Amino acid sequence: MEYLDDRTYKLTAQADDKTYGFEQQNAIKVGGVHDQSGPMNERRFLNALLGPNGEAVGYYREGSCCTFKTPNGLMGDAGLLDLYKVYWEGGTDTLSLYLNMYDEGELLIPVGFTAKE
């Protein structure tokens, strides 16, 4: 994965799937649970996002939810998703994004967002 800096991923590809990140079954797979970088990887991903017109994005962690099966679970074959609320100035809604720090996958810019360059 490329970085803009040590706190921000460089995201270059836009998701086509409108469920990417917005639904539990299609959570954003940032990985890192085994080297204890999972929470930082979640923030690196979120720090890369901008609103649809390049607005600065704010976010906060709502909590963990949504047990799912994964071979990378810390206790058996289960993991929990982290739910983040994301917003930007001038936006009408706070959006929910599901992040998975147990598994790795291609990191894409969710539909409706842009990314820092």
N, CA, C and O atoms as a Tinker XYZ file with bonds, in Angstrom:
   468  protein
     1  N      0.846000   -1.180000    0.000000    73     2
     2  CA     0.000000    0.000000    0.000000    64     1     3
     3  C      0.883000    1.232000    0.000000    63     2     4     5
     4  O      1.879000    1.301000    0.720000    81     3
     5  N      0.507000    2.197000   -0.812000    73     3     6
     6  CA     1.234000    3.465000   -0.842000    64     5     7
     7  C      0.662000    4.417000    0.205000    63     6     8     9
     8  O     -0.504000    4.322000    0.587000    81     7
     9  N      1.500000    5.321000    0.650000    73     7    10
    10  CA     1.115000    6.287000    1.666000    64     9    11
    11  C      1.354000    7.706000    1.161000    63    10    12    13
    12  O      2.300000    7.952000    0.413000    81    11
    13  N      0.498000    8.635000    1.570000    73    11    14
    14  CA     0.775000   10.051000    1.372000    64    13    15
    15  C      1.693000   10.539000    2.486000    63    14    16    17
    16  O      2.575000   11.370000    2.264000    81    15
    17  N      1.475000   10.016000    3.672000    73    15    18
    18  CA     2.345000   10.211000    4.827000    64    17    19
    19  C      2.075000    9.046000    5.772000    63    18    20    21
    20  O      1.268000    8.175000    5.448000    81    19
    21  N      2.723000    9.007000    6.924000    73    19    22
    22  CA     2.584000    7.835000    7.795000    64    21    23
    23  C      1.195000    7.699000    8.420000    63    22    24    25
    24  O      0.901000    6.690000    9.061000    81    23
    25  N      0.345000    8.703000    8.240000    73    23    26
    26  CA    -1.015000    8.658000    8.798000    64    25    27
    27  C     -2.093000    8.567000    7.725000    63    26    28    29
    28  O     -3.283000    8.565000    8.041000    81    27
    29  N     -1.683000    8.493000    6.444000    73    27    30
    30  CA    -2.665000    8.591000    5.357000    64    29    31
    31  C     -2.298000    7.679000    4.204000    63    30    32    33
    32  O     -1.203000    7.784000    3.651000    81    31
    33  N     -3.202000    6.785000    3.837000    73    31    34
    34  CA    -3.024000    5.972000    2.636000    64    33    35
    35  C     -3.202000    6.827000    1.388000    63    34    36    37
    36  O     -3.860000    7.867000    1.421000    81    35
    37  N     -2.614000    6.379000    0.302000    73    35    38
    38  CA    -2.842000    6.982000   -1.002000    64    37    39
    39  C     -3.855000    6.103000   -1.729000    63    38    40    41
    40  O     -3.529000    5.000000   -2.167000    81    39
    41  N     -5.070000    6.592000   -1.852000    73    39    42
    42  CA    -6.137000    5.855000   -2.531000    64    41    43
    43  C     -6.269000    6.403000   -3.947000    63    42    44    45
    44  O     -6.371000    7.614000   -4.144000    81    43
    45  N     -6.267000    5.504000   -4.936000    73    43    46
    46  CA    -6.310000    5.966000   -6.324000    64    45    47
    47  C     -7.483000    5.412000   -7.120000    63    46    48    49
    48  O     -7.863000    5.998000   -8.134000    81    47
    49  N     -8.060000    4.310000   -6.693000    73    47    50
    50  CA    -9.129000    3.664000   -7.461000    64    49    51
    51  C    -10.489000    3.920000   -6.809000    63    50    52    53
    52  O    -10.643000    3.815000   -5.592000    81    51
    53  N    -11.454000    4.253000   -7.636000    73    51    54
    54  CA   -12.825000    4.511000   -7.179000    64    53    55
    55  C    -13.625000    3.216000   -7.196000    63    54    56    57
    56  O    -13.540000    2.448000   -8.154000    81    55
    57  N    -14.393000    2.972000   -6.155000    73    55    58
    58  CA   -15.283000    1.804000   -6.115000    64    57    59
    59  C    -16.446000    2.021000   -7.073000    63    58    60    61
    60  O    -16.971000    3.129000   -7.187000    81    59
    61  N    -16.840000    0.960000   -7.757000    73    59    62
    62  CA   -18.038000    0.988000   -8.601000    64    61    63
    63  C    -19.252000    0.503000   -7.818000    63    62    64    65
    64  O    -20.384000    0.891000   -8.105000    81    63
    65  N    -19.006000   -0.340000   -6.837000    73    63    66
    66  CA   -20.055000   -0.967000   -6.047000    64    65    67
    67  C    -20.534000    0.001000   -4.958000    63    66    68    69
    68  O    -19.758000    0.382000   -4.082000    81    67
    69  N    -21.794000    0.393000   -5.011000    73    67    70
    70  CA   -22.345000    1.353000   -4.059000    64    69    71
    71  C    -22.435000    0.796000   -2.643000    63    70    72    73
    72  O    -22.651000    1.555000   -1.698000    81    71
    73  N    -22.275000   -0.520000   -2.477000    73    71    74
    74  CA   -22.327000   -1.105000   -1.139000    64    73    75
    75  C    -20.952000   -1.122000   -0.465000    63    74    76    77
    76  O    -20.867000   -1.370000    0.738000    81    75
    77  N    -19.871000   -0.862000   -1.219000    73    75    78
    78  CA   -18.510000   -0.946000   -0.674000    64    77    79
    79  C    -18.353000    0.016000    0.509000    63    78    80    81
    80  O    -18.410000    1.236000    0.357000    81    79
    81  N    -18.153000   -0.573000    1.685000    73    79    82
    82  CA   -17.976000    0.199000    2.907000    64    81    83
    83  C    -19.270000    0.574000    3.601000    63    82    84    85
    84  O    -19.280000    0.813000    4.809000    81    83
    85  N    -20.365000    0.628000    2.850000    73    83    86
    86  CA   -21.640000    1.071000    3.404000    64    85    87
    87  C    -22.479000   -0.068000    3.966000    63    86    88    89
    88  O    -23.433000    0.180000    4.704000    81    87
    89  N    -22.143000   -1.308000    3.634000    73    87    90
    90  CA   -22.877000   -2.458000    4.140000    64    89    91
    91  C    -21.917000   -3.416000    4.840000    63    90    92    93
    92  O    -20.764000   -3.569000    4.437000    81    91
    93  N    -22.413000   -4.052000    5.887000    73    91    94
    94  CA   -21.594000   -4.978000    6.680000    64    93    95
    95  C    -20.961000   -6.053000    5.812000    63    94    96    97
    96  O    -19.804000   -6.416000    6.019000    81    95
    97  N    -21.705000   -6.561000    4.850000    73    95    98
    98  CA   -21.230000   -7.665000    4.013000    64    97    99
    99  C    -20.159000   -7.223000    3.020000    63    98   100   101
   100  O    -19.542000   -8.065000    2.368000    81    99
   101  N    -19.930000   -5.924000    2.897000    73    99   102
   102  CA   -18.926000   -5.413000    1.965000    64   101   103
   103  C    -18.057000   -4.368000    2.668000    63   102   104   105
   104  O    -17.823000   -3.281000    2.139000    81   103
   105  N    -17.585000   -4.713000    3.867000    73   103   106
   106  CA   -16.770000   -3.809000    4.674000    64   105   107
   107  C    -15.416000   -3.559000    3.998000    63   106   108   109
   108  O    -14.948000   -4.367000    3.195000    81   107
   109  N    -14.810000   -2.442000    4.336000    73   107   110
   110  CA   -13.503000   -2.060000    3.810000    64   109   111
   111  C    -12.446000   -2.832000    4.587000    63   110   112   113
   112  O    -12.347000   -2.705000    5.807000    81   111
   113  N    -11.659000   -3.631000    3.878000    73   111   114
   114  CA   -10.695000   -4.547000    4.502000    64   113   115
   115  C     -9.322000   -3.888000    4.587000    63   114   116   117
   116  O     -8.547000   -3.925000    3.631000    81   115
   117  N     -9.024000   -3.280000    5.751000    73   115   118
   118  CA    -7.757000   -2.582000    5.943000    64   117   119
   119  C     -6.671000   -3.464000    6.561000    63   118   120   121
   120  O     -5.491000   -3.118000    6.501000    81   119
   121  N     -7.052000   -4.598000    7.154000    73   119   122
   122  CA    -6.088000   -5.518000    7.756000    64   121   123
   123  C     -5.328000   -4.904000    8.919000    63   122   124   125
   124  O     -5.621000   -3.795000    9.365000    81   123
   125  N     -4.336000   -5.659000    9.400000    73   123   126
   126  CA    -3.448000   -5.166000   10.433000    64   125   127
   127  C     -3.662000   -5.705000   11.827000    63   126   128   129
   128  O     -2.931000   -5.326000   12.742000    81   127
   129  N     -4.635000   -6.575000   12.024000    73   127   130
   130  CA    -4.926000   -7.027000   13.378000    64   129   131
   131  C     -3.754000   -7.804000   13.988000    63   130   132   133
   132  O     -3.522000   -7.710000   15.193000    81   131
   133  N     -3.020000   -8.561000   13.187000    73   131   134
   134  CA    -1.962000   -9.400000   13.755000    64   133   135
   135  C     -0.701000   -8.632000   14.114000    63   134   136   137
   136  O      0.047000   -9.070000   14.988000    81   135
   137  N     -0.442000   -7.501000   13.467000    73   135   138
   138  CA     0.726000   -6.697000   13.863000    64   137   139
   139  C      0.291000   -5.457000   14.664000    63   138   140   141
   140  O      1.061000   -4.516000   14.854000    81   139
   141  N     -0.937000   -5.488000   15.114000    73   139   142
   142  CA    -1.522000   -4.456000   15.967000    64   141   143
   143  C     -1.574000   -3.085000   15.293000    63   142   144   145
   144  O     -1.541000   -2.057000   15.969000    81   143
   145  N     -1.655000   -3.070000   13.946000    73   143   146
   146  CA    -1.805000   -1.816000   13.223000    64   145   147
   147  C     -3.228000   -1.627000   12.699000    63   146   148   149
   148  O     -3.486000   -0.685000   11.949000    81   147
   149  N     -4.161000   -2.513000   13.085000    73   147   150
   150  CA    -5.530000   -2.430000   12.592000    64   149   151
   151  C     -6.200000   -1.089000   12.824000    63   150   152   153
   152  O     -6.684000   -0.486000   11.866000    81   151
   153  N     -6.249000   -0.591000   14.070000    73   151   154
   154  CA    -6.880000    0.710000   14.297000    64   153   155
   155  C     -6.186000    1.843000   13.527000    63   154   156   157
   156  O     -6.851000    2.742000   13.014000    81   155
   157  N     -4.847000    1.798000   13.446000    73   155   158
   158  CA    -4.131000    2.820000   12.691000    64   157   159
   159  C     -4.448000    2.708000   11.204000    63   158   160   161
   160  O     -4.588000    3.723000   10.522000    81   159
   161  N     -4.562000    1.478000   10.696000    73   159   162
   162  CA    -4.911000    1.302000    9.288000    64   161   163
   163  C     -6.300000    1.861000    8.997000    63   162   164   165
   164  O     -6.523000    2.436000    7.932000    81   163
   165  N     -7.234000    1.698000    9.932000    73   163   166
   166  CA    -8.562000    2.281000    9.751000    64   165   167
   167  C     -8.459000    3.798000    9.637000    63   166   168   169
   168  O     -9.075000    4.403000    8.760000    81   167
   169  N     -7.681000    4.408000   10.526000    73   167   170
   170  CA    -7.523000    5.867000   10.482000    64   169   171
   171  C     -6.775000    6.303000    9.228000    63   170   172   173
   172  O     -7.102000    7.338000    8.646000    81   171
   173  N     -5.774000    5.529000    8.801000    73   171   174
   174  CA    -5.060000    5.870000    7.558000    64   173   175
   175  C     -6.018000    5.899000    6.371000    63   174   176   177
   176  O     -5.918000    6.763000    5.500000    81   175
   177  N     -6.943000    4.950000    6.349000    73   175   178
   178  CA    -7.932000    4.915000    5.273000    64   177   179
   179  C     -8.844000    6.136000    5.366000    63   178   180   181
   180  O     -9.018000    6.853000    4.381000    81   179
   181  N     -9.421000    6.374000    6.530000    73   179   182
   182  CA   -10.359000    7.481000    6.703000    64   181   183
   183  C     -9.685000    8.833000    6.493000    63   182   184   185
   184  O    -10.313000    9.761000    5.983000    81   183
   185  N     -8.421000    8.957000    6.878000    73   183   186
   186  CA    -7.681000   10.209000    6.681000    64   185   187
   187  C     -7.470000   10.524000    5.205000    63   186   188   189
   188  O     -7.235000   11.678000    4.846000    81   187
   189  N     -7.551000    9.513000    4.349000    73   187   190
   190  CA    -7.350000    9.710000    2.913000    64   189   191
   191  C     -8.597000   10.238000    2.206000    63   190   192   193
   192  O     -8.509000   10.738000    1.085000    81   191
   193  N     -9.749000   10.129000    2.853000    73   191   194
   194  CA   -11.005000   10.489000    2.192000    64   193   195
   195  C    -11.264000   11.989000    2.205000    63   194   196   197
   196  O    -10.887000   12.704000    3.134000    81   195
   197  N    -11.919000   12.436000    1.144000    73   195   198
   198  CA   -12.455000   13.786000    1.036000    64   197   199
   199  C    -13.912000   13.674000    0.625000    63   198   200   201
   200  O    -14.337000   12.642000    0.105000    81   199
   201  N    -14.674000   14.724000    0.854000    73   199   202
   202  CA   -16.059000   14.756000    0.416000    64   201   203
   203  C    -16.150000   14.751000   -1.106000    63   202   204   205
   204  O    -15.124000   14.748000   -1.785000    81   203
   205  N    -17.358000   14.749000   -1.645000    73   203   206
   206  CA   -17.546000   14.625000   -3.089000    64   205   207
   207  C    -16.940000   15.773000   -3.893000    63   206   208   209
   208  O    -16.612000   15.597000   -5.066000    81   207
   209  N    -16.789000   16.938000   -3.281000    73   207   210
   210  CA   -16.207000   18.095000   -3.965000    64   209   211
   211  C    -14.881000   18.502000   -3.337000    63   210   212   213
   212  O    -14.481000   19.665000   -3.407000    81   211
   213  N    -14.199000   17.529000   -2.720000    73   211   214
   214  CA   -12.898000   17.797000   -2.112000    64   213   215
   215  C    -12.954000   18.367000   -0.714000    63   214   216   217
   216  O    -11.943000   18.861000   -0.215000    81   215
   217  N    -14.117000   18.315000   -0.061000    73   215   218
   218  CA   -14.248000   18.838000    1.299000    64   217   219
   219  C    -13.452000   17.975000    2.283000    63   218   220   221
   220  O    -13.332000   16.762000    2.110000    81   219
   221  N    -12.915000   18.622000    3.310000    73   219   222
   222  CA   -12.256000   17.889000    4.386000    64   221   223
   223  C    -13.294000   17.029000    5.095000    63   222   224   225
   224  O    -14.431000   17.453000    5.302000    81   223
   225  N    -12.895000   15.833000    5.459000    73   223   226
   226  CA   -13.783000   14.860000    6.091000    64   225   227
   227  C    -13.457000   14.753000    7.577000    63   226   228   229
   228  O    -12.291000   14.761000    7.971000    81   227
   229  N    -14.484000   14.653000    8.381000    73   227   230
   230  CA   -14.342000   14.329000    9.791000    64   229   231
   231  C    -14.965000   12.972000   10.045000    63   230   232   233
   232  O    -15.818000   12.520000    9.282000    81   231
   233  N    -14.546000   12.330000   11.104000    73   231   234
   234  CA   -15.110000   11.012000   11.418000    64   233   235
   235  C    -14.952000   10.723000   12.896000    63   234   236   237
   236  O    -14.121000   11.318000   13.581000    81   235
   237  N    -15.760000    9.806000   13.368000    73   235   238
   238  CA   -15.599000    9.288000   14.726000    64   237   239
   239  C    -16.039000    7.832000   14.730000    63   238   240   241
   240  O    -16.883000    7.410000   13.940000    81   239
   241  N    -15.447000    7.086000   15.638000    73   239   242
   242  CA   -15.758000    5.665000   15.753000    64   241   243
   243  C    -17.016000    5.512000   16.589000    63   242   244   245
   244  O    -17.058000    5.911000   17.753000    81   243
   245  N    -18.031000    4.933000   15.985000    73   243   246
   246  CA   -19.304000    4.678000   16.671000    64   245   247
   247  C    -19.164000    3.484000   17.619000    63   246   248   249
   248  O    -19.778000    3.447000   18.686000    81   247
   249  N    -18.339000    2.501000   17.210000    73   247   250
   250  CA   -18.137000    1.317000   18.028000    64   249   251
   251  C    -17.924000    0.093000   17.171000    63   250   252   253
   252  O    -17.820000    0.184000   15.948000    81   251
   253  N    -17.860000   -1.053000   17.820000    73   251   254
   254  CA   -17.715000   -2.327000   17.121000    64   253   255
   255  C    -19.087000   -2.975000   16.999000    63   254   256   257
   256  O    -19.974000   -2.767000   17.827000    81   255
   257  N    -19.231000   -3.755000   15.954000    73   255   258
   258  CA   -20.505000   -4.430000   15.732000    64   257   259
   259  C    -20.273000   -5.641000   14.841000    63   258   260   261
   260  O    -19.155000   -5.915000   14.406000    81   259
   261  N    -21.324000   -6.331000   14.591000    73   259   262
   262  CA   -21.407000   -7.204000   13.425000    64   261   263
   263  C    -20.365000   -8.327000   13.403000    63   262   264   265
   264  O    -19.413000   -8.281000   12.624000    81   263
   265  N    -20.547000   -9.310000   14.243000    73   263   266
   266  CA   -19.657000  -10.468000   14.252000    64   265   267
   267  C    -19.668000  -11.143000   12.886000    63   266   268   269
   268  O    -20.723000  -11.293000   12.268000    81   267
   269  N    -18.490000  -11.550000   12.416000    73   267   270
   270  CA   -18.381000  -12.255000   11.135000    64   269   271
   271  C    -17.279000  -13.301000   11.232000    63   270   272   273
   272  O    -16.411000  -13.221000   12.101000    81   271
   273  N    -17.318000  -14.271000   10.344000    73   271   274
   274  CA   -16.304000  -15.327000   10.318000    64   273   275
   275  C    -15.085000  -14.861000    9.530000    63   274   276   277
   276  O    -15.205000  -14.261000    8.462000    81   275
   277  N    -13.898000  -15.153000   10.088000    73   275   278
   278  CA   -12.640000  -14.841000    9.426000    64   277   279
   279  C    -11.560000  -15.778000    9.950000    63   278   280   281
   280  O    -11.541000  -16.072000   11.145000    81   279
   281  N    -10.669000  -16.252000    9.100000    73   279   282
   282  CA    -9.561000  -17.072000    9.586000    64   281   283
   283  C     -8.533000  -16.245000   10.366000    63   282   284   285
   284  O     -7.619000  -16.809000   10.968000    81   283
   285  N     -8.673000  -14.918000   10.362000    73   283   286
   286  CA    -7.722000  -14.032000   11.029000    64   285   287
   287  C     -8.211000  -13.544000   12.386000    63   286   288   289
   288  O     -7.623000  -12.628000   12.961000    81   287
   289  N     -9.277000  -14.141000   12.905000    73   287   290
   290  CA    -9.819000  -13.732000   14.200000    64   289   291
   291  C     -8.835000  -13.963000   15.327000    63   290   292   293
   292  O     -8.021000  -14.885000   15.273000    81   291
   293  N     -8.909000  -13.135000   16.334000    73   291   294
   294  CA    -8.017000  -13.273000   17.487000    64   293   295
   295  C     -8.515000  -14.342000   18.455000    63   294   296   297
   296  O     -7.728000  -14.937000   19.191000    81   295
   297  N     -9.817000  -14.580000   18.450000    73   295   298
   298  CA   -10.396000  -15.601000   19.313000    64   297   299
   299  C    -11.210000  -16.550000   18.436000    63   298   300   301
   300  O    -12.410000  -16.359000   18.244000    81   299
   301  N    -10.551000  -17.556000   17.918000    73   299   302
   302  CA   -11.249000  -18.485000   17.044000    64   301   303
   303  C    -11.376000  -17.937000   15.640000    63   302   304   305
   304  O    -10.443000  -17.341000   15.101000    81   303
   305  N    -12.536000  -18.146000   15.057000    73   303   306
   306  CA   -12.727000  -17.750000   13.666000    64   305   307
   307  C    -13.703000  -16.591000   13.533000    63   306   308   309
   308  O    -14.442000  -16.519000   12.551000    81   307
   309  N    -13.719000  -15.680000   14.506000    73   307   310
   310  CA   -14.660000  -14.569000   14.478000    64   309   311
   311  C    -13.936000  -13.232000   14.610000    63   310   312   313
   312  O    -12.879000  -13.131000   15.234000    81   311
   313  N    -14.532000  -12.217000   14.009000    73   311   314
   314  CA   -14.047000  -10.855000   14.132000    64   313   315
   315  C    -15.234000   -9.921000   14.289000    63   314   316   317
   316  O    -16.385000  -10.326000   14.127000    81   315
   317  N    -14.944000   -8.675000   14.603000    73   315   318
   318  CA   -15.962000   -7.638000   14.706000    64   317   319
   319  C    -15.598000   -6.499000   13.760000    63   318   320   321
   320  O    -14.426000   -6.141000   13.638000    81   319
   321  N    -16.586000   -5.936000   13.099000    73   319   322
   322  CA   -16.363000   -4.765000   12.266000    64   321   323
   323  C    -16.338000   -3.525000   13.153000    63   322   324   325
   324  O    -16.918000   -3.519000   14.238000    81   323
   325  N    -15.667000   -2.483000   12.687000    73   323   326
   326  CA   -15.730000   -1.183000   13.346000    64   325   327
   327  C    -16.608000   -0.283000   12.496000    63   326   328   329
   328  O    -16.467000   -0.227000   11.274000    81   327
   329  N    -17.512000    0.417000   13.154000    73   327   330
   330  CA   -18.435000    1.320000   12.479000    64   329   331
   331  C    -17.987000    2.753000   12.736000    63   330   332   333
   332  O    -17.877000    3.189000   13.883000    81   331
   333  N    -17.731000    3.476000   11.652000    73   331   334
   334  CA   -17.342000    4.880000   11.730000    64   333   335
   335  C    -18.423000    5.753000   11.120000    63   334   336   337
   336  O    -19.033000    5.392000   10.114000    81   335
   337  N    -18.654000    6.895000   11.732000    73   335   338
   338  CA   -19.549000    7.920000   11.197000    64   337   339
   339  C    -18.657000    8.957000   10.515000    63   338   340   341
   340  O    -17.693000    9.447000   11.102000    81   339
   341  N    -18.995000    9.281000    9.268000    73   339   342
   342  CA   -18.172000   10.168000    8.450000    64   341   343
   343  C    -19.031000   11.333000    7.972000    63   342   344   345
   344  O    -20.190000   11.151000    7.601000    81   343
   345  N    -18.453000   12.529000    7.983000    73   343   346
   346  CA   -19.193000   13.735000    7.608000    64   345   347
   347  C    -18.228000   14.754000    7.016000    63   346   348   349
   348  O    -17.014000   14.627000    7.168000    81   347
   349  N    -18.764000   15.756000    6.348000    73   347   350
   350  CA   -17.958000   16.858000    5.828000    64   349   351
   351  C    -18.795000   18.124000    5.864000    63   350   352   353
   352  O    -20.025000   18.075000    5.882000    81   351
   353  N    -18.105000   19.262000    5.875000    73   351   354
   354  CA   -18.779000   20.548000    5.939000    64   353   355
   355  C    -19.680000   20.730000    4.728000    63   354   356   357
   356  O    -19.260000   20.513000    3.591000    81   355
   357  N    -20.905000   21.125000    4.977000    73   355   358
   358  CA   -21.865000   21.309000    3.906000    64   357   359
   359  C    -22.612000   20.044000    3.540000    63   358   360   361
   360  O    -23.562000   20.088000    2.758000    81   359
   361  N    -22.192000   18.912000    4.099000    73   359   362
   362  CA   -22.883000   17.657000    3.833000    64   361   363
   363  C    -24.211000   17.611000    4.578000    63   362   364   365
   364  O    -24.346000   18.200000    5.650000    81   363
   365  N    -25.172000   16.923000    4.021000    73   363   366
   366  CA   -26.493000   16.876000    4.642000    64   365   367
   367  C    -26.644000   15.734000    5.631000    63   366   368   369
   368  O    -27.503000   15.789000    6.511000    81   367
   369  N    -25.828000   14.708000    5.503000    73   367   370
   370  CA   -25.952000   13.529000    6.356000    64   369   371
   371  C    -24.602000   13.105000    6.905000    63   370   372   373
   372  O    -23.554000   13.448000    6.358000    81   371
   373  N    -24.646000   12.364000    7.982000    73   371   374
   374  CA   -23.480000   11.641000    8.477000    64   373   375
   375  C    -23.607000   10.223000    7.934000    63   374   376   377
   376  O    -24.624000    9.563000    8.147000    81   375
   377  N    -22.581000    9.754000    7.238000    73   375   378
   378  CA   -22.616000    8.440000    6.613000    64   377   379
   379  C    -21.932000    7.417000    7.504000    63   378   380   381
   380  O    -21.034000    7.760000    8.273000    81   379
   381  N    -22.348000    6.183000    7.405000    73   379   382
   382  CA   -21.753000    5.082000    8.168000    64   381   383
   383  C    -20.873000    4.258000    7.249000    63   382   384   385
   384  O    -21.303000    3.842000    6.173000    81   383
   385  N    -19.625000    4.019000    7.679000    73   383   386
   386  CA   -18.711000    3.136000    6.948000    64   385   387
   387  C    -18.286000    2.008000    7.869000    63   386   388   389
   388  O    -17.948000    2.231000    9.032000    81   387
   389  N    -18.307000    0.781000    7.332000    73   387   390
   390  CA   -17.875000   -0.409000    8.068000    64   389   391
   391  C    -16.458000   -0.744000    7.652000    63   390   392   393
   392  O    -16.160000   -0.852000    6.462000    81   391
   393  N    -15.569000   -0.913000    8.648000    73   391   394
   394  CA   -14.183000   -1.262000    8.381000    64   393   395
   395  C    -13.824000   -2.569000    9.072000    63   394   396   397
   396  O    -14.255000   -2.846000   10.191000    81   395
   397  N    -13.020000   -3.363000    8.371000    73   395   398
   398  CA   -12.604000   -4.694000    8.810000    64   397   399
   399  C    -11.089000   -4.676000    8.968000    63   398   400   401
   400  O    -10.365000   -4.606000    7.975000    81   399
   401  N    -10.603000   -4.739000   10.206000    73   399   402
   402  CA    -9.159000   -4.737000   10.431000    64   401   403
   403  C     -8.576000   -6.154000   10.514000    63   402   404   405
   404  O     -7.385000   -6.316000   10.777000    81   403
   405  N     -9.392000   -7.157000   10.295000    73   403   406
   406  CA    -8.925000   -8.541000   10.357000    64   405   407
   407  C     -8.410000   -9.037000    9.008000    63   406   408   409
   408  O     -7.448000   -9.803000    8.950000    81   407
   409  N     -9.037000   -8.609000    7.951000    73   407   410
   410  CA    -8.719000   -9.103000    6.610000    64   409   411
   411  C     -8.193000   -7.958000    5.747000    63   410   412   413
   412  O     -8.518000   -6.793000    5.973000    81   411
   413  N     -7.380000   -8.309000    4.763000    73   411   414
   414  CA    -6.851000   -7.322000    3.832000    64   413   415
   415  C     -7.550000   -7.450000    2.498000    63   414   416   417
   416  O     -7.938000   -8.547000    2.096000    81   415
   417  N     -7.711000   -6.340000    1.813000    73   415   418
   418  CA    -8.306000   -6.331000    0.492000    64   417   419
   419  C     -7.896000   -5.068000   -0.237000    63   418   420   421
   420  O     -7.234000   -4.199000    0.331000    81   419
   421  N     -8.286000   -4.969000   -1.485000    73   419   422
   422  CA    -7.999000   -3.766000   -2.261000    64   421   423
   423  C     -8.742000   -2.598000   -1.621000    63   422   424   425
   424  O     -9.938000   -2.688000   -1.343000    81   423
   425  N     -8.024000   -1.506000   -1.392000    73   423   426
   426  CA    -8.636000   -0.330000   -0.782000    64   425   427
   427  C     -9.081000    0.621000   -1.885000    63   426   428   429
   428  O     -8.280000    1.066000   -2.707000    81   427
   429  N    -10.373000    0.920000   -1.884000    73   427   430
   430  CA   -10.981000    1.749000   -2.906000    64   429   431
   431  C    -11.617000    2.982000   -2.271000    63   430   432   433
   432  O    -11.875000    3.007000   -1.068000    81   431
   433  N    -11.864000    3.985000   -3.073000    73   431   434
   434  CA   -12.565000    5.183000   -2.621000    64   433   435
   435  C    -14.060000    4.877000   -2.700000    63   434   436   437
   436  O    -14.572000    4.610000   -3.787000    81   435
   437  N    -14.769000    4.909000   -1.572000    73   435   438
   438  CA   -16.204000    4.598000   -1.614000    64   437   439
   439  C    -16.981000    5.574000   -2.501000    63   438   440   441
   440  O    -16.602000    6.737000   -2.642000    81   439
   441  N    -18.059000    5.091000   -3.088000    73   439   442
   442  CA   -18.930000    5.933000   -3.916000    64   441   443
   443  C    -19.385000    7.136000   -3.104000    63   442   444   445
   444  O    -19.803000    6.998000   -1.955000    81   443
   445  N    -19.301000    8.321000   -3.710000    73   443   446
   446  CA   -19.708000    9.540000   -3.034000    64   445   447
   447  C    -18.553000   10.285000   -2.381000    63   446   448   449
   448  O    -18.732000   11.401000   -1.893000    81   447
   449  N    -17.374000    9.682000   -2.368000    73   447   450
   450  CA   -16.186000   10.296000   -1.792000    64   449   451
   451  C    -15.142000   10.543000   -2.890000    63   450   452   453
   452  O    -15.206000    9.955000   -3.970000    81   451
   453  N    -14.192000   11.417000   -2.592000    73   451   454
   454  CA   -12.978000   11.565000   -3.374000    64   453   455
   455  C    -11.833000   11.291000   -2.398000    63   454   456   457
   456  O    -12.074000   10.939000   -1.243000    81   455
   457  N    -10.590000   11.451000   -2.856000    73   455   458
   458  CA    -9.452000   11.168000   -1.972000    64   457   459
   459  C     -8.352000   12.200000   -2.146000    63   458   460   461
   460  O     -8.232000   12.840000   -3.190000    81   459
   461  N     -7.559000   12.344000   -1.106000    73   459   462
   462  CA    -6.411000   13.246000   -1.131000    64   461   463
   463  C     -5.393000   12.741000   -2.151000    63   462   464   465
   464  O     -5.268000   11.540000   -2.393000    81   463
   465  N     -4.684000   13.676000   -2.731000    73   463   466
   466  CA    -3.646000   13.303000   -3.709000    64   465   467
   467  C     -2.283000   13.701000   -3.213000    63   466   468
   468  O     -1.286000   13.471000   -3.897000    81   467
